Amino acid sequence: ESSVGVVYESNFGDYAEWLQKENDAEVISAGDIVGVRGGKISRNTVNADHIMIISTAPIILGNAPKNGEEASSKKVAFMGQVPVKVKGIVHIGDYLIPSGLNDGIAIAVSPRNMKIENYKMIAGVAWSEAKIDGRINFINAAIGINSNDVADKLTVQQEEIEALKNQMASVMTYLNSKDPSFFEAQQIANTNQAVKSA
């Protein structure tokens, strides 16, 4: 049995592309968390289209800048494993999101503590850990593999909503059994609310 293909083998762990900085004077270094807006990067992650990490040593590097423009661009990791600066305690499997201080530093959030609004801020998933709080460490992050995470969260929320609906239906049935006029009063209230909304 024969196969044809090309294999690249390296100690480096990510695929990256050169992206231009929003501000040439901004200092951005390897392992920084950056926000991408319109294809340009900054450590400011507010209202960013994407949250990404500056590559340390990519195995593949695309989108080479023109001669003389390297200083205004940085290598940004798109997929693979990349070191990222993270402050505080990190457990394997934690999500890495921006600190919120626009300082290029990430913080780790346990999957059980994630909020819906955090999912769009995920830069990667921790594949190594840090046990001492307050320090900034380089953590090995897996990037480009968490596309199903929001779907998983929404599935859990949908199950919770269905459970709450069932509980509410049971409560309504009980109240109506105690006072038959309760259902009629509830119907009138719902009709009035619908009229106000219209």
Secondary structure, 3 states (H helix, E strand, C coil): CCCCCCCCCCCCCEEEEEEEECCCCCCCCCCCEEEEECCEEECCCCCCCEEEEECCCCCEEECCCCCCCHHHEEEEEEEEEEEEEEECCECCCCEEEECCCCCCCEEEECHHHCCHHHHCCCCEEECCCECCCCCEEEEEEEECCCCCHHHHHHHHHHHHHHHHHHHHHHHHHHHHHHCCHHHHHHHHHHHHHHHHHC
